[in-house]
Amino acid sequence: MNTFTKVLVVLVLALSLLFTGLQIAFYQRRANLSDMLGAATTSLRTQTKLAEDRAAQLKDLQDKTDRTIADLRVQVQGLQNDVAAKTQVVAGMQSDLTTREASVKSLTELTKSQGEQIAALNDNVKQRDDKIADLGTQLTAKVGEVKDLTETIKQKNATIGDQEQQITAVKKENKKLADANDDMMAQLQDLVRRGVDITRQYGPPINAKVLDVDTALHTAVIDKGSVAGVKPNTEFTIYRDSTYVAKIVITDVDKQVAVGRVSLLAKGTEPQQGDDATTLVR
């Protein structure tokens, strides 16, 4: 029995004794004192039994209370442990939240930067689209020009074909003239060997150099003009290292230069810049 129960029993006994004493004092004046004492004893026993029952109930209640407190302490300890674990979880979540907020801030800044880049790219795309549109317009114009050039080329090709036929005919004629010229040169050389003075018939010789040749136009330019006595229709013979090349007949004369039409070409050759041109028959 614990101290609290003992004190409670003693208190109950004291109260019972006090009550008994009061009863005895009250019933002293009565004649049947022994009946009163018996009744008081019986009441005391009853009160004692009631006090013992109350003490037993209090002990049971105290035991239940102790067990309840022990259970509550265990539950409180479990709750404290759970709170500590939850606190760690919350701390981890707060740290993760801080990290995520930093990531979100970084992503926001990155998104803003990418948005600016996308806007710049859109501007570049628009500029390129405009350039492509301009290029498309230019391409359309160029296609038209190419078409016109194609037609022109067809016409030029037809003209070139005609000119080639004419050139072929001219070459054939030049071949005939060259053969005739060779015969004439042979005759002139024969006359020279015989002592005939040919220069007196054609005037003083004029020696020159070929400055330029236009094979397409069959013309040649020499470095002597009217100052040296060159006149229209003057005939020059072109040599290259004493080898006959062609004949030119002067058509246009300037003071220092003259232009002539090329004829009587030697087989497989053409006049070139630097060739000798002379009126003297060699």
FIDOZA-761224 format. One record per residue (C-alpha): x, y, z. Coordinates in pm, whole numbers. Example, Ala and Ser with C-alpha at 12.3 -4.5 7.8 and 13.67 -1.06 7.14 Angstrom:
BEGIN
- px; py; pz
- 1230; -450; 780
- 1367; -106; 714
end
This chain:
BEGIN
- px; py; pz
- 0; 0; 0
- 147; 338; -98
- 175; 649; 120
- -127; 819; -32
- -347; 519; 50
- -213; 494; 405
- -279; 862; 469
- -627; 824; 326
- -698; 521; 554
- -567; 704; 859
- -780; 1004; 773
- -1086; 787; 735
- -1013; 615; 1068
- -963; 950; 1235
- -1293; 1075; 1102
- -1458; 754; 1209
- -1318; 784; 1558
- -1424; 1144; 1576
- -1767; 1050; 1466
- -1778; 769; 1719
- -1664; 997; 1997
- -1929; 1247; 1912
- -2188; 973; 1914
- -2066; 847; 2249
- -2077; 1197; 2392
- -2421; 1246; 2249
- -2557; 921; 2377
- -2398; 951; 2726
- -2705; 1124; 2832
- -2912; 828; 2731
- -2974; 533; 2942
- -2879; 253; 2702
- -2512; 342; 2650
- -2408; -8; 2554
- -2652; -12; 2261
- -2508; 314; 2141
- -2156; 178; 2172
- -2253; -137; 1980
- -2411; 72; 1714
- -2102; 297; 1704
- -1874; -9; 1681
- -2083; -152; 1402
- -2076; 185; 1224
- -1702; 207; 1275
- -1652; -137; 1127
- -1871; -42; 841
- -1677; 280; 784
- -1348; 91; 815
- -1463; -165; 558
- -1577; 120; 334
- -1241; 295; 379
- -1054; -26; 291
- -1272; -69; -17
- -1208; 290; -111
- -835; 237; -53
- -840; -74; -278
- -1028; 124; -545
- -778; 406; -510
- -490; 156; -546
- -648; 11; -860
- -703; 363; -992
- -342; 456; -907
- -214; 145; -1089
- -427; 224; -1393
- -310; 583; -1376
- 56; 473; -1358
- 7; 236; -1650
- -173; 509; -1843
- 107; 757; -1766
- 368; 498; -1873
- 177; 435; -2196
- 141; 808; -2251
- 514; 854; -2193
- 587; 583; -2449
- 345; 748; -2691
- 495; 1090; -2618
- 845; 951; -2681
- 723; 797; -3007
- 560; 1124; -3102
- 879; 1312; -3017
- 1080; 1070; -3229
- 824; 1107; -3508
- 840; 1487; -3471
- 1222; 1475; -3489
- 1205; 1259; -3803
- 942; 1485; -3952
- 1156; 1787; -3860
- 1450; 1636; -4049
- 1219; 1563; -4343
- 1092; 1922; -4331
- 1451; 2052; -4315
- 1539; 1838; -4616
- 1228; 1960; -4796
- 1317; 2320; -4713
- 1672; 2266; -4846
- 1527; 2100; -5157
- 1279; 2386; -5190
- 1563; 2639; -5169
- 1754; 2447; -5435
- 1444; 2427; -5654
- 1378; 2800; -5608
- 1735; 2871; -5719
- 1685; 2635; -6016
- 1355; 2805; -6102
- 1525; 3146; -6082
- 1806; 3024; -6305
- 1557; 2869; -6547
- 1356; 3192; -6547
- 1665; 3394; -6635
- 1762; 3134; -6897
- 1410; 3142; -7040
- 1425; 3520; -7057
- 1763; 3505; -7232
- 1635; 3238; -7470
- 1326; 3448; -7535
- 1548; 3740; -7633
- 1755; 3508; -7853
- 1438; 3371; -8012
- 1318; 3726; -8080
- 1655; 3807; -8239
- 1637; 3487; -8443
- 1286; 3576; -8553
- 1416; 3913; -8670
- 1698; 3739; -8856
- 1451; 3494; -9010
- 1231; 3784; -9119
- 1532; 3961; -9272
- 1635; 3640; -9447
- 1278; 3590; -9572
- 1285; 3944; -9711
- 1622; 3873; -9873
- 1490; 3546; -10013
- 1189; 3731; -10153
- 1422; 3988; -10311
- 1643; 3709; -10443
- 1335; 3537; -10581
- 1244; 3856; -10765
- 1601; 3893; -10890
- 1606; 3525; -10987
- 1287; 3570; -11185
- 1444; 3866; -11362
- 1765; 3669; -11419
- 1564; 3377; -11558
- 1408; 3620; -11804
- 1751; 3755; -11890
- 1887; 3402; -11930
- 1598; 3320; -12156
- 1672; 3629; -12365
- 2043; 3541; -12364
- 1956; 3187; -12470
- 1765; 3322; -12764
- 2051; 3560; -12841
- 2300; 3274; -12817
- 2089; 3070; -13055
- 2091; 3359; -13296
- 2467; 3410; -13244
- 2526; 3039; -13296
- 2330; 3058; -13620
- 2534; 3365; -13719
- 2858; 3191; -13618
- 2756; 2894; -13828
- 2708; 3123; -14122
- 3037; 3299; -14049
- 3218; 2967; -14017
- 3088; 2871; -14357
- 3205; 3207; -14486
- 3543; 3162; -14317
- 3576; 2818; -14471
- 3505; 2970; -14811
- 3752; 3252; -14739
- 4018; 3000; -14635
- 3966; 2810; -14955
- 3997; 3134; -15151
- 4306; 3229; -14946
- 4454; 2891; -15027
- 4404; 2957; -15394
- 4548; 3309; -15360
- 4843; 3174; -15158
- 4919; 2923; -15427
- 4892; 3200; -15685
- 5111; 3424; -15466
- 5373; 3150; -15439
- 5377; 3127; -15815
- 5402; 3506; -15841
- 5677; 3517; -15577
- 5868; 3251; -15770
- 5832; 3460; -16085
- 5944; 3779; -15902
- 6243; 3602; -15754
- 6328; 3476; -16100
- 6310; 3835; -16226
- 6532; 3950; -15941
- 6787; 3680; -16030
- 6778; 3803; -16386
- 6869; 4152; -16266
- 6531; 4322; -16305
- 6496; 4617; -16060
- 6153; 4556; -15907
- 6178; 4828; -15640
- 6168; 5099; -15897
- 5823; 4982; -15995
- 5681; 4996; -15633
- 5879; 5281; -15473
- 6110; 5263; -15168
- 6041; 4969; -14934
- 5863; 5024; -14598
- 5955; 4793; -14313
- 5724; 4761; -14011
- 5625; 4540; -13715
- 5287; 4384; -13647
- 5141; 4545; -13333
- 4810; 4357; -13305
- 4603; 4093; -13485
- 4226; 4034; -13483
- 4175; 3684; -13624
- 3796; 3718; -13603
- 3796; 4028; -13824
- 4099; 3910; -14027
- 4282; 4238; -13967
- 4631; 4335; -13849
- 4781; 4661; -13716
- 5137; 4769; -13807
- 5358; 5038; -13650
- 5396; 5252; -13964
- 5154; 5515; -14089
- 5121; 5803; -14330
- 5443; 5965; -14198
- 5635; 5662; -14328
- 5455; 5676; -14664
- 5186; 5413; -14598
- 4872; 5468; -14804
- 4541; 5283; -14843
- 4570; 4972; -15063
- 4944; 4946; -14990
- 5031; 4577; -14974
- 5261; 4440; -14702
- 5406; 4094; -14682
- 5431; 3942; -14333
- 5729; 3725; -14246
- 5828; 3538; -13932
- 6200; 3466; -13925
- 6219; 3498; -14307
- 5924; 3257; -14345
- 5625; 3380; -14539
- 5307; 3413; -14326
- 5048; 3623; -14509
- 4965; 3937; -14704
- 4787; 4246; -14569
- 4627; 4522; -14774
- 4606; 4854; -14589
- 4251; 4983; -14541
- 4294; 5257; -14276
- 4598; 5482; -14222
- 4694; 5706; -13930
- 5012; 5907; -13889
- 5195; 5641; -13690
- 4994; 5320; -13749
- 4791; 5151; -14019
- 4530; 4874; -14032
- 4513; 4617; -14309
- 4300; 4322; -14415
- 4479; 3987; -14387
- 4481; 3765; -14697
- 4685; 3495; -14868
- 4759; 3312; -14544
- 5028; 3045; -14551
- 4899; 2700; -14465
- 4866; 2634; -14092
- 4970; 2979; -13969
- 4831; 3319; -13866
- 4994; 3663; -13823
- 5121; 3733; -13471
- 5234; 4036; -13276
- 5603; 4100; -13349
- 5602; 3958; -13703
- 5786; 4157; -13972
- 5579; 4345; -14233
- 5746; 4488; -14544
- 5662; 4614; -14891
- 5985; 4460; -15017
- 5949; 4127; -15192
- 6200; 3884; -15053
end
